[in-house]
Amino acid sequence: MDENKTLRALAALSQKTRLDVFRLLVKAGFEGMPAGEIGEKLNVRQNTMSTNLSILVNAGLIRNERQGRTVRYFADFDAMRGLLAFLMDDCCNGRPEICEGVFDEINCS
């Protein structure tokens, strides 16, 4: 991921609802979630949710797929990996021991 894409991604995630949506879609995994269900889970009105989903799509963090009358959204795990890789690319100036423990903070249970 380049610097401009990183800035767009971070700008999109800098708003609470969009951060909550992204985290929810990451938890949903490869199955994703329908737009209506995302709004219900986060208690966000449909028009507000639509705007936030569009911003996340345009930032390249999520993708959508039409399934009949429903639009399902998915976290873009390649984009997430790219963002994390960009942020940690020069991890501690060649001293990885400084970054040790970062992945211990992630709860994948």
Sequence and secondary structure as in RCSB ss.txt:
>XXXX:A:sequence
MDENKTLRALAALSQKTRLDVFRLLVKAGFEGMPAGEIGEKLNVRQNTMSTNLSILVNAGLIRNERQGRTVRYFA
DFDAMRGLLAFLMDDCCNGRPEICEGVFDEINCS
>XXXX:A:secstr
  HHHHHHHHHHHTSHHHHHHHHHHHHHGGG EEHHHHHHHHT  HHHHHHHHHHHHHTTSEEEEEETTEEEEEE
 HHHHHHHHHHHHTTGGGG HHHHTTTGGG    
